[in-house]
Amino acid sequence: MSAPPRFLLTLPTTGPDTDPAPLPEFVTDTRQGRYGAFDAIGEVGRAAEVVGFDGVVAPFAPDAEEPLVVVAGLLRRNRWIHGVAGLHPGIGTPVYAAKLSASLQRFTGDRFGWWPVVDLPPATARAHGDFLEGPDRYARADEFLTIAKGVWEHEDFTYEGMFFQVLAGGFQGPLAGRRFPAVHLSGVSADALELSAKHADVHVFDVTDDLDALIADLGGRAAERGRTVAPALRLTVAAREDEDEARAVQNVPEHALTGSFEQVAAELRGYADRGVSTFVLEPPPDVAEIYRLGEQLLPLFVREHAHVD
């Protein structure tokens, strides 16, 4: 039997701060101003760990909390869950990004992952001080990942590229010996697939992509390099006890996966049969939704893959 799919949860790091989860009627808290912006995100992260999600994703977005800070905070508050942080290769050196990540791996037991965002909208990129365009963005990301892995794996690493240069860099002492962050990438262009074939552990597609053709293309490119890349799928989910109740959920995009828990599970199984091994779920940003998925949807897959030794 194949391995069960992995489930990652997208954190609600954009938009206005949400209210805390309601307390039972017999619990009172008269303190004012004690509930901060991170507490709602923290509640979602804790719920994801409690109900059995494999990891959480803090996406990179112009109106979002800083992903590295969010993921670092959540991993320190939880014991088992993994965290994937979106980051932009143009706003820092690969050596510093690697050093920061080596410390996070030490402090969290190797539970930290990267999602470099290469192809930002021009306005967003320029607002972050990045004016690079076209294929150069992927060439820079290639250098960024090459150098980050180089200093991670070698005590004496030198690299001279178009965008970055390193002379006799490399980690020693407490920074050495950790697992390099799992690299998640996305995109459907030839440049994006080639970058993933060379560097990614996981490549995330969208539900509107030509999934079968792209998975085959990526697999062939990776095989030429002697590598494998795990295909993943990002999709919005609205699941309830029955289909009518699910369709009544508000603010769900057109291509969302909507239906009863059994219907949604069947759709996910279909994607898994087509090669998807990781699902990045984006439920409505409410902690109750996380518990609902964990209590009703995820167990359907756990039971399918349970076995007796």
C-alpha positions as CSV (number, residue, x, y, z in Angstrom):
1,M,0.0,0.0,0.0
2,S,1.3,3.5,-0.9
3,A,2.1,6.0,1.8
4,P,-0.7,8.2,3.0
5,P,-0.8,11.7,1.6
6,R,0.6,14.6,3.6
7,F,-1.6,17.4,4.6
8,L,-0.4,21.0,5.1
9,L,-2.5,23.8,6.3
10,T,-2.3,27.4,5.0
11,L,-2.2,29.8,7.9
12,P,-4.4,32.9,8.0
13,T,-1.6,35.5,7.9
14,T,-3.4,38.0,5.7
15,G,-6.3,40.4,6.3
16,P,-7.6,41.9,9.5
17,D,-6.9,40.3,12.9
18,T,-9.5,37.8,13.8
19,D,-11.2,37.4,17.2
20,P,-10.1,34.7,19.5
21,A,-12.0,31.4,19.6
22,P,-15.0,31.7,21.9
23,L,-14.7,30.5,25.5
24,P,-17.2,28.3,27.2
25,E,-19.9,30.2,29.1
26,F,-18.5,29.2,32.5
27,V,-15.1,30.7,31.6
28,T,-14.6,34.4,32.0
29,D,-11.6,36.6,31.2
30,T,-12.0,40.3,32.1
31,R,-8.5,41.3,31.0
32,Q,-8.5,43.8,28.1
33,G,-5.9,44.0,25.3
34,R,-4.3,40.7,26.1
35,Y,-5.2,39.1,22.8
36,G,-2.7,40.1,20.1
37,A,-2.3,39.7,16.3
38,F,-0.3,36.5,16.6
39,D,-2.8,34.7,19.0
40,A,-5.3,33.9,16.2
41,I,-2.5,32.5,14.1
42,G,-1.2,30.6,17.1
43,E,-4.6,29.1,17.7
44,V,-4.8,27.8,14.2
45,G,-1.3,26.4,14.4
46,R,-2.0,24.6,17.7
47,A,-5.3,23.2,16.3
48,A,-3.4,21.9,13.2
49,E,-1.0,20.0,15.5
50,V,-3.7,18.7,17.8
51,V,-5.9,17.3,15.0
52,G,-3.0,15.7,13.0
53,F,-2.0,18.0,10.1
54,D,1.6,17.3,9.0
55,G,2.5,20.9,8.7
56,V,1.5,24.5,8.2
57,V,2.4,27.0,5.5
58,A,2.9,30.7,6.0
59,P,2.7,32.2,2.5
60,F,4.7,35.1,1.2
61,A,2.4,38.0,0.4
62,P,2.6,41.8,0.4
63,D,-0.2,42.1,3.0
64,A,0.8,39.1,5.1
65,E,2.7,38.7,8.4
66,E,6.4,37.9,7.8
67,P,6.4,34.1,7.2
68,L,9.8,33.4,8.8
69,V,8.7,35.1,12.0
70,V,5.3,33.3,12.0
71,V,6.7,29.9,11.4
72,A,9.5,30.3,13.9
73,G,7.0,31.3,16.5
74,L,4.6,28.4,15.8
75,L,7.4,25.8,15.7
76,R,8.6,26.9,19.1
77,R,5.0,26.7,20.5
78,N,4.4,23.2,19.1
79,R,6.2,19.9,19.3
80,W,5.5,17.9,16.2
81,I,4.2,20.0,13.3
82,H,6.4,21.1,10.5
83,G,6.4,24.7,9.2
84,V,7.0,26.0,5.7
85,A,7.8,29.7,5.3
86,G,7.4,31.7,2.1
87,L,10.5,33.7,1.3
88,H,11.7,36.0,-1.6
89,P,15.2,35.2,-2.9
90,G,15.7,38.9,-3.7
91,I,15.5,40.4,-0.3
92,G,18.5,38.8,1.5
93,T,21.7,36.9,0.9
94,P,21.5,33.1,0.6
95,V,24.1,32.7,3.3
96,Y,22.2,34.7,5.8
97,A,19.0,32.8,4.9
98,A,20.8,29.5,5.4
99,K,22.3,30.6,8.7
100,L,19.0,31.8,10.1
101,S,17.4,28.5,9.0
102,A,20.2,26.4,10.5
103,S,19.4,27.9,13.9
104,L,15.7,27.3,13.4
105,Q,16.4,23.7,12.5
106,R,18.5,23.3,15.7
107,F,15.8,24.8,17.9
108,T,12.9,22.9,16.3
109,G,14.3,19.5,15.6
110,D,14.5,19.9,11.8
111,R,10.9,20.9,11.3
112,F,11.5,24.0,9.1
113,G,10.9,24.3,5.4
114,W,11.3,26.9,2.6
115,W,8.9,28.0,-0.1
116,P,10.9,30.5,-2.3
117,V,8.6,32.7,-4.2
118,V,10.3,33.4,-7.5
119,D,7.7,34.9,-9.9
120,L,6.1,37.7,-8.0
121,P,3.8,40.2,-9.7
122,P,5.9,43.2,-10.9
123,A,4.2,45.7,-8.6
124,T,4.8,43.5,-5.6
125,A,8.4,42.8,-6.4
126,R,9.2,46.5,-7.0
127,A,7.4,47.4,-3.7
128,H,10.0,45.1,-2.0
129,G,12.9,46.7,-3.8
130,D,13.3,44.0,-6.5
131,F,13.4,45.2,-10.1
132,L,14.6,42.0,-11.7
133,E,12.4,40.6,-14.5
134,G,12.1,37.7,-16.8
135,P,14.2,34.6,-16.8
136,D,16.8,36.3,-14.6
137,R,14.4,35.7,-11.6
138,Y,14.8,32.0,-12.0
139,A,18.6,32.3,-12.6
140,R,18.8,34.2,-9.3
141,A,16.7,31.7,-7.5
142,D,19.0,28.9,-8.8
143,E,22.0,30.7,-7.5
144,F,20.3,31.4,-4.2
145,L,19.5,27.8,-3.6
146,T,22.8,26.5,-4.9
147,I,24.7,28.8,-2.5
148,A,22.4,28.1,0.5
149,K,22.9,24.3,0.0
150,G,26.7,24.8,-0.6
151,V,27.5,26.7,2.6
152,W,25.2,24.3,4.5
153,E,27.0,21.2,3.3
154,H,30.6,22.4,3.0
155,E,32.9,24.1,5.5
156,D,34.8,25.8,2.6
157,F,32.5,26.9,-0.2
158,T,33.2,29.5,-2.9
159,Y,30.8,30.5,-5.6
160,E,30.9,33.4,-8.1
161,G,27.7,34.0,-9.9
162,M,25.8,36.7,-11.7
163,F,23.8,37.7,-8.6
164,F,25.6,36.4,-5.6
165,Q,29.3,35.7,-4.7
166,V,30.7,33.8,-1.7
167,L,34.3,33.4,-0.8
168,A,35.4,30.6,1.5
169,G,32.0,30.4,3.2
170,G,30.5,27.4,4.9
171,F,29.0,26.3,8.3
172,Q,31.0,24.9,11.1
173,G,30.4,24.3,14.8
174,P,26.8,24.4,16.0
175,L,25.3,25.3,12.6
176,A,26.7,22.3,10.8
177,G,25.0,18.9,10.6
178,R,21.3,19.8,10.5
179,R,18.9,18.8,7.8
180,F,18.5,21.4,5.0
181,P,15.0,22.9,4.9
182,A,12.7,21.0,2.7
183,V,12.4,23.1,-0.5
184,H,8.9,23.8,-1.8
185,L,8.5,25.5,-5.2
186,S,5.6,26.3,-7.5
187,G,4.9,27.5,-11.0
188,V,4.1,25.9,-14.4
189,S,6.6,27.5,-16.8
190,A,9.5,25.6,-18.2
191,D,11.8,27.8,-16.0
192,A,9.8,27.0,-12.9
193,L,9.8,23.2,-13.6
194,E,13.5,23.2,-14.3
195,L,14.3,25.0,-11.1
196,S,12.2,22.4,-9.2
197,A,13.8,19.5,-11.0
198,K,17.2,20.8,-9.7
199,H,16.3,22.0,-6.2
200,A,12.8,21.2,-5.0
201,D,11.7,18.5,-2.6
202,V,8.1,19.4,-3.2
203,H,6.5,21.2,-6.2
204,V,3.1,22.8,-5.5
205,F,0.5,23.0,-8.3
206,D,-2.9,24.7,-8.4
207,V,-6.2,23.0,-9.0
208,T,-6.6,24.8,-12.3
209,D,-3.3,23.6,-13.7
210,D,-3.0,20.8,-16.3
211,L,-2.0,18.4,-13.5
212,D,-1.2,15.2,-15.4
213,A,0.9,16.8,-18.1
214,L,2.8,18.9,-15.6
215,I,3.5,16.1,-13.2
216,A,4.9,14.0,-16.0
217,D,7.0,16.9,-17.3
218,L,8.4,17.6,-13.8
219,G,9.1,13.9,-13.2
220,G,11.0,13.6,-16.5
221,R,13.1,16.7,-15.8
222,A,13.9,15.5,-12.3
223,A,14.8,12.0,-13.5
224,E,17.4,13.4,-15.9
225,R,19.1,14.8,-12.8
226,G,18.8,11.6,-10.8
227,R,16.2,13.2,-8.5
228,T,12.6,12.9,-7.6
229,V,10.2,15.7,-6.7
230,A,7.0,15.1,-4.8
231,P,4.0,16.7,-6.5
232,A,1.7,18.7,-4.3
233,L,-1.7,20.4,-4.8
234,R,-2.9,23.7,-3.3
235,L,-6.7,24.0,-3.0
236,T,-9.4,25.6,-1.0
237,V,-11.6,23.2,0.9
238,A,-15.1,23.6,2.4
239,A,-16.3,20.3,3.9
240,R,-19.4,19.7,6.0
241,E,-21.6,16.8,7.0
242,D,-23.5,17.0,3.7
243,E,-23.1,18.7,0.4
244,D,-25.9,21.3,0.9
245,E,-24.3,22.5,4.1
246,A,-20.9,22.8,2.5
247,R,-22.2,24.8,-0.4
248,A,-23.7,27.3,2.0
249,V,-20.2,28.2,3.3
250,Q,-19.6,31.9,2.3
251,N,-16.6,33.4,0.5
252,V,-15.5,30.2,-1.2
253,P,-13.8,30.6,-4.6
254,E,-15.2,29.0,-7.7
255,H,-12.7,26.2,-7.9
256,A,-12.9,25.2,-4.2
257,L,-13.3,21.6,-3.3
258,T,-16.8,21.6,-1.7
259,G,-19.0,18.8,-0.4
260,S,-19.4,16.3,2.4
261,F,-16.4,14.9,4.1
262,E,-16.7,11.7,2.2
263,Q,-17.1,13.5,-1.1
264,V,-14.0,15.7,-0.5
265,A,-12.0,12.7,0.6
266,A,-13.0,10.9,-2.6
267,E,-11.8,13.9,-4.7
268,L,-8.5,14.0,-2.8
269,R,-8.0,10.2,-3.4
270,G,-8.5,10.9,-7.1
271,Y,-5.7,13.4,-7.1
272,A,-3.5,11.1,-5.1
273,D,-4.1,8.4,-7.7
274,R,-2.8,10.9,-10.3
275,G,0.4,11.3,-8.4
276,V,-0.2,14.0,-5.8
277,S,1.4,13.2,-2.5
278,T,0.9,16.4,-0.5
279,F,-2.1,18.6,-0.2
280,V,-1.9,22.3,0.8
281,L,-5.4,23.0,2.1
282,E,-6.8,26.5,2.5
283,P,-10.0,26.3,4.6
284,P,-11.9,29.3,5.7
285,P,-9.8,31.2,8.3
286,D,-11.5,30.0,11.4
287,V,-10.1,27.7,14.0
288,A,-13.3,25.8,14.1
289,E,-12.7,24.8,10.5
290,I,-9.3,23.3,11.4
291,Y,-10.9,21.1,14.1
292,R,-13.7,20.1,11.7
293,L,-11.2,18.9,9.0
294,G,-9.1,17.2,11.6
295,E,-11.9,15.4,13.3
296,Q,-13.9,14.5,10.2
297,L,-11.7,14.5,7.0
298,L,-8.2,13.4,8.0
299,P,-9.3,10.3,9.9
300,L,-10.7,8.9,6.6
301,F,-7.2,8.7,5.3
302,V,-5.7,7.5,8.5
303,R,-8.1,4.5,8.6
304,E,-7.4,3.6,5.0
305,H,-3.6,3.3,5.7
306,A,-3.8,1.7,9.1
307,H,-2.2,-1.7,9.4
308,V,-1.5,-4.3,12.0
309,D,2.2,-5.3,12.4
